[in-house]
Amino acid sequence: MPSLGLGYLAAILSGNGHDVSILNCLKERMTYEDFAAFLQKERFDLIGFQLFSYDLNSVKKHLAIIRQVSPGTVVIAGGPHPSGDPKGTMTFLEDLDFAFQGEAEIGLSMLVEQLERKMCEFQSIPGLVWKSGQKIYCNPRQVVVDIDSLPLPAWNLIRPESYPEAPHGAFTKAFPTAPIITSRGCPSLCTFCAGSSINGRKIRRRSVSSVMQELRLLKSRGIREFHIEDENFTLSKEHVAEFCKRLVAEKLGMSWSLPSGVRLDTLDRDMLEAMVGAGCYSLAVGIEFGSDRLLSLTRKGISVKTIVEKMRLFSGLDIKVTGFFLFGLPGETVAEMVQTARFSRSLPLDRAQFNIFAPLPGSVEWTKLLKRGALDTLDSDRLYVHDVSYVEGGMTRDKLRWIQRSAVLRFYLRPKILCGIVSEIRSLRHLKFLVMRLIDTLFR
């Protein structure tokens, strides 16, 4: 899917007079050899990577190519992994010049300006991770308080209309689609999530007028659907009400969804009806477990009883609901995993995503495991929610994958669910990507 993070950074650098491009190697089906040829053809003063934990070894290989083909290029990494493990990132990626933890819109502009002037006052740059000799320094972070002050993402460089029919959430009503955000930050305390290490816990919202301006721009580019990627879109009933009212008044004719998930305890019937009336046809909810013990242990702030009650709100509404579930949390029993899988089938869900616990850098679970020296066996090639990067106790990788596969198959191989999925397939290409995702989930 298109990268909003890179889009915002590109817009800022372009606005400061720099020549910027965005490269998605996966989308372009680039091999490492292709990347080397690309660098020989296009010379860059600076290259930045958006780094998820799963990308660590891939980025390491890309860095080696850059050092060989273009040794004078300054290389930076930012995104989720450096935000959660800044010093570890700089240590593992020894060819990296700099990294950013948290939001980089303020700091990256300052760093580029200093590099242009050949200055080395790096200690003044918010969020910068840098080296001096053998020592690694991590500067204090600074979030963008007024996110309306940011330019819109560089949609001309991201080109969402050029992406394949494989959006976040897997399903759409209309192609092409584009992701947007209307807020940043998450005050929730879920121990398995590292979201707050990137955008902090304080919610900062864009004005509805700013969001409408972006949607009009996307509409003019031929985008027919948008996906709100906020962590907490439904936290404020007033914000949702204003957004829906304005969206109806704009008459853009765009469908939309919330594939990143919302908290069930923030929903009420009036809010859902307003969203459906404004074109929202799909959302995901973070359920995670069918056990009150695990919901309490992970600080989800919700109970099984509340989940069941809140799911009744969707009765009679024309909206597809996806449930997020999690297996393999440290201390979780096989019986609790089976309980979660059974719970998923008891709820009025249209789709379910069964993820496997990964100790994400910056999360509470990562910190706990790190403190007790339990991460020596971590497989960084598998730091991904569809794979097994960490197991403990009597659990094995194969056993955990079997539990996940069983949950997926038993949920989806029910006539009602299967027929619903088939009815949402939009094209042969869409079907191809759905099959690829199923294979990725079941056989990775």
Secondary structure, DSSP 8 states (H G I E B T S, - for coil): ---HHHHHHHHHHHHTT-------TTTTT--HHHHHHHHHHS--SEEEEE--GGGHHHHHHHHHHHHHH-TT-EEEEESHHHHH-HHHHHHH-TT--EEE-S--HHHHHHHHHHHHTT---GGGSTTEEEEETTEEEE------S-GGGS----HHHH-GGGS-S--TTS--SSSSEEEE-SEE------TT--THHHH-SS-EE--HHHHHHHHHHHHHTT--EEEE--S-GGG-HHHHHHHHHHHHHHT---EEEEEEEE-GGG--HHHHHHHHHTTEEEEEEEEE-S-HHHHHHTT----HHHHHHHHGGGTT-S-EEEEEEEE--TT--HHHHHHHHHHHHHS--SEEEEEE----TTSHHHHHHHHTT--TT--GGG-STTS-----TT--HHHHHHHHHHHHHHHHSSHHHHHHHHHT--SHHHHHHHHHHHHHHHH-
